[in-house]
């Protein structure tokens, strides 16, 4: 009779599974609330600091600047160098991702297929580096900023948090560092040089560039005028 009153082992297992499921669901709800809340907040206020900045061993220099105070050459150079379909995709450029995968399978220098939206999501909310888990989070935040921020705000945030040199973040700080002028006064070639360094700002020189960086910067400068109009229409209506 006494043994019959004792809880069985399966009942204890069932209770553990229930509690585990409850905590997982609670974690998911909290994550969704925090991620949506931060995205809504950053639609209106400058991003104060990022994980990338916090993990940078160098002194950080940054200067948040509104898009109205950044020369259009810089916007067009970023589109020309990083994401030619910025205004036409919804956050992900599947063609670019497929081509990058095919090139990487052939060996040589690893190329990425991330859009400006994906890079912004990573730079603002996440950490640098790969891994499927981080890429999954990046996809989630990319969807959020596309839906909540819109293209113009994405570009504004991108140009303020992207690393433009060792310990240097944003095009305003980059313009001051390399050209001793504000971002509103960048020439087409100067903007192209900064955009050419975006993927690897710690190793690509903005001034005194040579080799691939020099050729890439020159190519971006030539494409700036092509971008203006149709390809930057989501930023300048």
Steps between C-alpha positions, in 0.01 A plus 500: 500500500780740589691414181193579295501856633857571387535702176623294213821576310317584175302767687823666615634489143180654375532782755859572397405513132215738583726734697766489229244581233364784713845657540575461129172668406563776752849555357361522148234752605758714681735488200223602261390786726855631551599471134186673374526763774863584418420516130214742566724711725781522246258612233494836677816532711868458409660165574722587800738204497533154347652166596764549231605827659496346847724213386742727314833510688577840346368838620170559322434815299148566372276795424133437421393707200157525341467389139423859400852591614669224295585569137295304250828381347553290813156340477545420133852367558369266772231369265747466212756319711290290733146448375393605151147366555452679832183675385346200328543213747315443826813445706654198329658480155469132412683542168801660670500231769492225238784655299709550816447134593604382153815717504592381848464137394767565238749602768703816538390813685174450691225731381178586678154553358357708785289803421532838670189405700663179624823679585307767690307238697825326592687820586224640721363198683756220477868413499749444221580151382315214340296206616149388416355625828627855444392490136152398613482793739630727225217388271243574772633850566527565125129431462425726796695803378366463146144504632541756781777735386474512124784551254591859582541431872694179427745699288532770764576249774736302277710805418524582871594160644709345221866473587706732280842438652678374810283620787309731264125461452272685262575706193513828692787374717658346190478821299657696784775240546601463137411831338465749787154597380139420591307224325278763337799614290630168368583489130405205280852354514535553877167330566601213271825451690312470831246260346780284360628442854160405651537119481843492669565841657782376721715389206385714208653846480270790415782740423808376320315191382658262252426171327146367527380777731615766254339325204181434692480863613546623144226264379262627768575861406409426138171339605385781729339698219326185375352436843357849533134513410351154456725307738485742795135597456395332826733734689433818302138519391 
